[in-house]
Amino acid sequence: MINDIKAEAEKKMKKSLEALHSAFNKIRTGRAHPAILDSVMVNYYGQETPLKQVASVNVEDNRTLTVAPWEKNLVPTIEKAIMTSDLGLNPATSGDIIRVPMPMLTEETRKEMVKQAKADAEHGRVSIRNARRDANHMIKELVKEKEISEDDQHRGEDEIQKLTDKYIAEVEKMLKSKEEDLMAV
């Protein structure tokens, strides 16, 4: 029973890390990276579709992304979708290729993005702690119903705490990496 609770808590903690990873991908650094455009949705025959399903996104150089639509008639639609996304990017079309230059980041912008990264990391930590709280609550319910002993309760809570510490450390590592990436000029 405790192993099931622990497995469920670990699953929730992994999801928290995945959510944090995707939040960090949306925070752009000065370098071009295809994941920056993952959140862009394109109107594809009346259906909102992720950009990567209607075009290939590649890095041309460290400051420019190229978007090559699979259908020529999608070029203006994709260009508009990139402009209206709240990423602050201005695409330029040349033929059937869309170039997306990454604007230079000012010191102030970098600091704002670091703040955003720290806020996202805090949300990740809170989510992991909530998973711990839920798991500990389930363990206490088992003790209350006399399905496990108090020794088992303490052992289970210790295992859950070790799991929590492991995932919080992973969040810290991801945050440190993102901060270094953002502050690199």
C-alpha positions as a Markdown table, in Angstrom:
| # | Residue | x | y | z |
|---|---|---|---|---|
| 1 | Met | 0.0 | 0.0 | 0.0 |
| 2 | Ile | 2.8 | 2.4 | 0.9 |
| 3 | Asn | 4.6 | 1.6 | -2.3 |
| 4 | Asp | 1.4 | 2.5 | -4.3 |
| 5 | Ile | 1.2 | 5.8 | -2.5 |
| 6 | Lys | 4.9 | 6.4 | -3.1 |
| 7 | Ala | 4.6 | 5.6 | -6.8 |
| 8 | Glu | 1.6 | 7.9 | -7.1 |
| 9 | Ala | 3.5 | 10.7 | -5.4 |
| 10 | Glu | 6.5 | 10.2 | -7.7 |
| 11 | Lys | 4.3 | 10.3 | -10.7 |
| 12 | Lys | 2.9 | 13.7 | -9.6 |
| 13 | Met | 6.4 | 15.0 | -8.9 |
| 14 | Lys | 7.6 | 14.0 | -12.4 |
| 15 | Lys | 4.6 | 15.8 | -13.9 |
| 16 | Ser | 5.6 | 18.9 | -11.9 |
| 17 | Leu | 9.1 | 18.7 | -13.4 |
| 18 | Glu | 7.8 | 18.3 | -16.9 |
| 19 | Ala | 5.5 | 21.3 | -16.4 |
| 20 | Leu | 8.5 | 23.3 | -15.2 |
| 21 | His | 10.6 | 22.2 | -18.1 |
| 22 | Ser | 7.9 | 23.4 | -20.6 |
| 23 | Ala | 7.5 | 26.7 | -18.7 |
| 24 | Phe | 11.3 | 27.2 | -18.9 |
| 25 | Asn | 11.2 | 26.5 | -22.7 |
| 26 | Lys | 8.8 | 29.4 | -23.1 |
| 27 | Ile | 11.2 | 31.8 | -21.5 |
| 28 | Arg | 13.4 | 32.7 | -24.4 |
| 29 | Thr | 17.1 | 33.3 | -24.0 |
| 30 | Gly | 19.2 | 35.3 | -26.4 |
| 31 | Arg | 19.9 | 32.2 | -28.5 |
| 32 | Ala | 17.5 | 30.7 | -31.1 |
| 33 | His | 16.0 | 27.4 | -30.0 |
| 34 | Pro | 13.1 | 25.6 | -31.7 |
| 35 | Ala | 11.3 | 24.9 | -28.4 |
| 36 | Ile | 10.6 | 28.7 | -28.1 |
| 37 | Leu | 7.9 | 28.2 | -30.8 |
| 38 | Asp | 6.3 | 25.1 | -29.2 |
| 39 | Ser | 3.4 | 27.2 | -27.8 |
| 40 | Val | 2.5 | 28.8 | -31.1 |
| 41 | Met | -0.8 | 27.6 | -32.5 |
| 42 | Val | -1.7 | 28.0 | -36.2 |
| 43 | Asn | -5.2 | 28.1 | -37.8 |
| 44 | Tyr | -4.9 | 25.1 | -40.1 |
| 45 | Tyr | -8.1 | 24.7 | -42.1 |
| 46 | Gly | -10.2 | 26.1 | -39.2 |
| 47 | Gln | -8.5 | 23.9 | -36.6 |
| 48 | Glu | -5.9 | 25.3 | -34.0 |
| 49 | Thr | -2.9 | 23.2 | -34.6 |
| 50 | Pro | 0.6 | 23.3 | -33.0 |
| 51 | Leu | 3.2 | 25.0 | -35.3 |
| 52 | Lys | 5.4 | 21.9 | -35.3 |
| 53 | Gln | 2.6 | 19.8 | -36.9 |
| 54 | Val | 2.4 | 22.1 | -39.9 |
| 55 | Ala | 6.0 | 23.2 | -40.4 |
| 56 | Ser | 9.5 | 22.3 | -39.6 |
| 57 | Val | 11.3 | 24.6 | -37.2 |
| 58 | Asn | 15.1 | 24.7 | -37.5 |
| 59 | Val | 18.0 | 26.9 | -36.2 |
| 60 | Glu | 19.7 | 28.8 | -39.0 |
| 61 | Asp | 22.3 | 30.4 | -36.7 |
| 62 | Asn | 22.4 | 31.1 | -33.0 |
| 63 | Arg | 20.2 | 34.2 | -33.4 |
| 64 | Thr | 17.7 | 33.0 | -36.1 |
| 65 | Leu | 15.1 | 30.3 | -36.5 |
| 66 | Thr | 13.7 | 29.2 | -39.8 |
| 67 | Val | 10.2 | 27.9 | -40.2 |
| 68 | Ala | 9.4 | 25.9 | -43.4 |
| 69 | Pro | 5.7 | 25.2 | -43.8 |
| 70 | Trp | 4.7 | 22.0 | -45.5 |
| 71 | Glu | 2.1 | 23.8 | -47.5 |
| 72 | Lys | 2.9 | 27.1 | -49.2 |
| 73 | Asn | -0.5 | 28.7 | -48.5 |
| 74 | Leu | 0.2 | 28.5 | -44.8 |
| 75 | Val | 3.1 | 31.0 | -44.9 |
| 76 | Pro | 1.0 | 34.1 | -44.1 |
| 77 | Thr | -1.0 | 32.2 | -41.4 |
| 78 | Ile | 2.1 | 31.0 | -39.7 |
| 79 | Glu | 3.7 | 34.4 | -39.8 |
| 80 | Lys | 0.6 | 36.0 | -38.3 |
| 81 | Ala | 0.5 | 33.3 | -35.6 |
| 82 | Ile | 4.1 | 33.9 | -34.6 |
| 83 | Met | 3.5 | 37.7 | -34.5 |
| 84 | Thr | 0.3 | 37.4 | -32.3 |
| 85 | Ser | 1.9 | 34.9 | -29.9 |
| 86 | Asp | 3.1 | 36.8 | -26.8 |
| 87 | Leu | 6.7 | 35.9 | -27.5 |
| 88 | Gly | 7.7 | 39.3 | -28.8 |
| 89 | Leu | 9.1 | 38.0 | -32.1 |
| 90 | Asn | 8.9 | 39.6 | -35.6 |
| 91 | Pro | 9.1 | 37.0 | -38.3 |
| 92 | Ala | 10.2 | 37.9 | -41.9 |
| 93 | Thr | 9.1 | 35.9 | -44.9 |
| 94 | Ser | 11.4 | 35.3 | -47.9 |
| 95 | Gly | 9.7 | 33.1 | -50.4 |
| 96 | Asp | 8.3 | 30.1 | -48.6 |
| 97 | Ile | 10.7 | 30.2 | -45.7 |
| 98 | Ile | 9.9 | 32.3 | -42.5 |
| 99 | Arg | 12.9 | 33.6 | -40.6 |
| 100 | Val | 12.4 | 34.5 | -37.0 |
| 101 | Pro | 15.3 | 36.6 | -35.6 |
| 102 | Met | 15.8 | 36.6 | -31.9 |
| 103 | Pro | 16.0 | 40.1 | -30.5 |
| 104 | Met | 18.9 | 41.0 | -28.3 |
| 105 | Leu | 18.1 | 40.9 | -24.6 |
| 106 | Thr | 18.8 | 44.0 | -22.5 |
| 107 | Glu | 20.0 | 43.6 | -18.9 |
| 108 | Glu | 16.6 | 44.6 | -17.6 |
| 109 | Thr | 14.8 | 42.1 | -19.8 |
| 110 | Arg | 17.2 | 39.4 | -18.7 |
| 111 | Lys | 16.5 | 40.2 | -15.0 |
| 112 | Glu | 12.8 | 40.1 | -15.7 |
| 113 | Met | 13.1 | 36.7 | -17.3 |
| 114 | Val | 15.2 | 35.4 | -14.3 |
| 115 | Lys | 12.3 | 36.6 | -12.0 |
| 116 | Gln | 9.9 | 34.7 | -14.2 |
| 117 | Ala | 12.1 | 31.6 | -14.1 |
| 118 | Lys | 12.2 | 31.8 | -10.3 |
| 119 | Ala | 8.5 | 32.2 | -10.1 |
| 120 | Asp | 8.0 | 29.1 | -12.3 |
| 121 | Ala | 10.5 | 27.2 | -10.2 |
| 122 | Glu | 8.6 | 28.1 | -7.0 |
| 123 | His | 5.3 | 26.9 | -8.6 |
| 124 | Gly | 7.2 | 23.6 | -9.3 |
| 125 | Arg | 8.4 | 23.3 | -5.7 |
| 126 | Val | 4.9 | 24.0 | -4.4 |
| 127 | Ser | 3.4 | 21.4 | -6.7 |
| 128 | Ile | 6.0 | 18.8 | -5.5 |
| 129 | Arg | 5.3 | 19.7 | -1.8 |
| 130 | Asn | 1.5 | 19.3 | -2.5 |
| 131 | Ala | 2.2 | 15.8 | -3.8 |
| 132 | Arg | 4.1 | 15.1 | -0.6 |
| 133 | Arg | 1.3 | 16.4 | 1.5 |
| 134 | Asp | -1.3 | 14.3 | -0.3 |
| 135 | Ala | 0.9 | 11.1 | 0.1 |
| 136 | Asn | 1.5 | 11.8 | 3.8 |
| 137 | His | -2.3 | 12.3 | 4.2 |
| 138 | Met | -3.0 | 9.0 | 2.6 |
| 139 | Ile | -0.5 | 7.2 | 4.8 |
| 140 | Lys | -2.1 | 8.8 | 7.9 |
| 141 | Glu | -5.5 | 7.6 | 6.7 |
| 142 | Leu | -4.1 | 4.0 | 6.5 |
| 143 | Val | -2.9 | 4.3 | 10.1 |
| 144 | Lys | -6.2 | 5.7 | 11.3 |
| 145 | Glu | -8.0 | 2.7 | 9.7 |
| 146 | Lys | -5.4 | 0.4 | 11.3 |
| 147 | Glu | -4.3 | -1.0 | 8.0 |
| 148 | Ile | -0.6 | -0.2 | 8.7 |
| 149 | Ser | 1.4 | 0.3 | 11.9 |
| 150 | Glu | 2.9 | 3.6 | 13.1 |
| 151 | Asp | 6.4 | 2.3 | 12.3 |
| 152 | Asp | 5.2 | 1.7 | 8.7 |
| 153 | Gln | 3.8 | 5.3 | 8.8 |
| 154 | His | 7.2 | 6.8 | 9.8 |
| 155 | Arg | 9.1 | 4.6 | 7.2 |
| 156 | Gly | 6.6 | 5.7 | 4.5 |
| 157 | Glu | 6.8 | 9.4 | 5.4 |
| 158 | Asp | 10.6 | 9.2 | 5.4 |
| 159 | Glu | 10.6 | 7.6 | 1.9 |
| 160 | Ile | 8.2 | 10.3 | 0.7 |
| 161 | Gln | 10.4 | 13.0 | 2.1 |
| 162 | Lys | 13.5 | 11.6 | 0.4 |
| 163 | Leu | 11.5 | 11.6 | -2.9 |
| 164 | Thr | 10.5 | 15.2 | -2.3 |
| 165 | Asp | 14.1 | 16.2 | -1.5 |
| 166 | Lys | 15.3 | 14.5 | -4.8 |
| 167 | Tyr | 12.7 | 16.4 | -6.9 |
| 168 | Ile | 13.2 | 19.7 | -5.2 |
| 169 | Ala | 17.0 | 19.4 | -5.9 |
| 170 | Glu | 16.1 | 18.7 | -9.5 |
| 171 | Val | 14.1 | 21.9 | -9.6 |
| 172 | Glu | 17.0 | 23.9 | -8.1 |
| 173 | Lys | 19.4 | 22.4 | -10.7 |
| 174 | Met | 17.0 | 23.3 | -13.6 |
| 175 | Leu | 16.6 | 26.9 | -12.2 |
| 176 | Lys | 20.4 | 27.4 | -11.8 |
| 177 | Ser | 20.9 | 26.2 | -15.4 |
| 178 | Lys | 18.2 | 28.5 | -16.8 |
| 179 | Glu | 19.5 | 31.5 | -14.8 |
| 180 | Glu | 23.0 | 30.9 | -16.2 |
| 181 | Asp | 21.5 | 30.6 | -19.7 |
| 182 | Leu | 19.6 | 33.8 | -19.4 |
| 183 | Met | 22.4 | 35.9 | -17.9 |
| 184 | Ala | 25.0 | 34.6 | -20.5 |
| 185 | Val | 25.6 | 37.5 | -23.0 |
